[in-house]
Amino acid sequence: SSAEPDAADLLLTSREAAVLLDGAGEPDEVRASGTVRLTAEEREADQVVASFDLRADQVTARPQDEVIDVSVPGRILVRELREPEDDNGFRGVVALEWQERLRYEAETRQARATGAVIVAAEPIDAPAFRIDTDTLIATVTADEPQQFDSAVARGNVRLTSSSTTLDAGELTYSAATNEVTATGDNDRPVHVFDPDGRPAGQFRLAVYDVATGRIVRVEDLVAGG
């Protein structure tokens, strides 16, 4: 079965779906199961320039509240091939997988994924990288819900690229700068490793530039802190 929840060009398809109505007869909740897909795409000159593809075995959507809840493992594939409005914007493909739950609320513009979360990013004209974490909280743009303004990874976080590896308690990605910032403290510092896996230092902060695929700034731990 298939349904278009709203005018946001999101298409929901699944093997089975149940629509619960409220007292006014309007859709209150949509429960989809069995090879569920939630997709959207944007075209320019008959070419797909941006797309969103969520897949899971079960999805619950509440159209009136603009909430999407996936309480099973799943994955999302996002393609962003449009030219960014500034030099720092991300262009490429991002895959997100989780093993526990994903919940998106339009009111806060936040999507929260939990349980062995993996983010695999393949920027155009830049090195690929991967982030492993317990929890990922992403904030989407107001007018482009398929794009991310920022993202925070917390708990057993590791960033891996061809040039470096970072272990940290928290990583923050900013679309405005196209950088990933790892933060720590004297008790739980940021651990940096070289391409061969050898320790390269412990820091309070390390900044990874997505465009170059390299660490561009570090800040030492506070002595005696």
ABEGO torsion letter per residue (X at the ends): XBBBABAAGBBBBBABBBBBBBAAGBBABBBBBGGBBBBBBBBBGGBBABBBBBBBABBBBBAAAGBBBBABBBBBBBBBABBBABAABBBEBBBBBBAABBBBBAAAGBBBBBGGBBBBBBBBGBBBBBBBBABBBBBBBAABAABBABBBBBEGBBBBBAABBBBBABBBBBAAAGBBBBBBBAABBBBBBBAAGBBAEBBABBBBBAAAGBBABBBBBBBGX
